[in-house]
Amino acid sequence: MSPHRFEATYLIETPLDPAHVAEVLAGEQSCGTFTRVEGETDALRERARATVESVELLDVAPAPSLPNGWMQRRGMFDTPQTWQRARLRVSFPCDNIGPNLPTLAATVSGNLYDLGEVTGLRLESMKLPSAYRAQFDMPRHGISGTRALTGVQGRPLIGTIIKPNVGLSAEETGDLAGRLCAAGVDFIKDDEVCANPVHAPLADRVKAVMRRVRAHQDKTGKRVMVAFNITDETDAMRRHADLIAAEGGSCVMASLNWCGYSAVQTLRRHTPLALHGHRNGYGALSRHPLLGFSFNAWQTLWRLAGVDHMHVHGLQGKFSQTDEEVIESAHDTLAPLCEGLDDRVLPAFSNGQWAGTVPATWDNIQSNDLLFMSGGGILAHPDGPAAGVASLQQAWDAVQHGETLAERAARAPELRRAIEFFGKKS
């Protein structure tokens, strides 16, 4: 790959010649439009046009995947068509964009979703030259920094989520955080729907929670990381981050899709705190296999904003993603975006996770570098949150030492009770 160009790979579906569609896409997302215009000289095209690097024909679909008014107006849905799928690899000049993340996103995933020539289009992956990637934001902490902040080495971080998601007062949230700290958890986060509610203003909640976190650290020496949800207008997020830092906090959380690239970049550059990237809303961008983003491409763009942690969902969880997709997503976050730079981020597993999902996670990820978050699996344990945390610690220790959960449960009552209780609900 040229050091002056980056590449994007697309899955398309079309009744037209895929090679022609690839050229339309390349022109539309660089220096061209539907017809050549005045000033679009050969020299300009040589400098600024995207280039189709390859076209790989795939399967043929029995029907179009998406509606298309452009084709309807031409009667193309009224006659038999071959709905050919293909994978396109297109390169773009880095100088068309520079270190401008919103424009990079617009270039690789902008109007091309509206192209009349396709009945399906998905951005699958991106490859960036090292020098170009280095112009964007890096994670401030990433995996090693998060471990340093929490003091957790040699095993996954065990985390949980404040439950109920919303409705607790600031003091009630603080009390729960104190109980979770005492239970031995490494990481606590707000739910994505709880940011600055009237019944628990963020400023009050931060003070109530951090009072307990500091007391726990003074008593035990353990520093629990709390990801406060500061999703808001950009200037408000900066104020929220400053308050958390002043109270001794180490992490903030933002709903990436709803804050936007620019706001998250601004936040990254403003605060030294770890930035926990929540993916809520990603399903709207990805769930149809012929539309939107693959996780690989989506996480590439967000990592250029400098996040430290990224949600990947969980194995055998409660959401729609397949286990294969979760596994691939985790491996994506654990891989550098390009050679020569350690910009890996910590994958955060969540949704329906408990001790019983630990073996599948270990078997498929084969890494300790992950955050394993369990809400109900800790808070709903029949013997209380401390037993819930213990059951997860026991499960992770078992799989790392080659034991089955059943073998460890024979001498670990918290794990045994978790299997008896949650196993019936699986």
Secondary structure, DSSP 8 states (H G I E B T S, - for coil): --TTEEEEEEEEEESS-HHHHHHHHHHHTTT--SS--TT--HHHHHHH--EEEEEEEEEEESS-SS--HHHHHTTTTSS---EEEEEEEEEEEGGGT-S-HHHHHHHHHSGGGG-TT-SEEEEEEEE--HHHHTTSB--SSHHHHHHHHHT--SS-EEEEE-SSSS---HHHHHHHHHHHHHHT-SEEE--TT-SS-TTS-HHHHHHHHHHHHHHHHHHHS---EEEEE--S-HHHHHHHHHHHHHTT--EEEEEHHHH-HHHHHHHHHH--SEEEEE-TTHHHHHSSTTEEE-HHHHHHHHHTBT-SEEE---TT-SSS--HHHHHHHHHHHTS-SSTT-----EEEE-SS--GGGHHHHHHHH--S--EEE-SHHHHT-TT-HHHHHHHHHHHHHHHHTT--HHHHHTT-HHHHHHHHHHTTT-
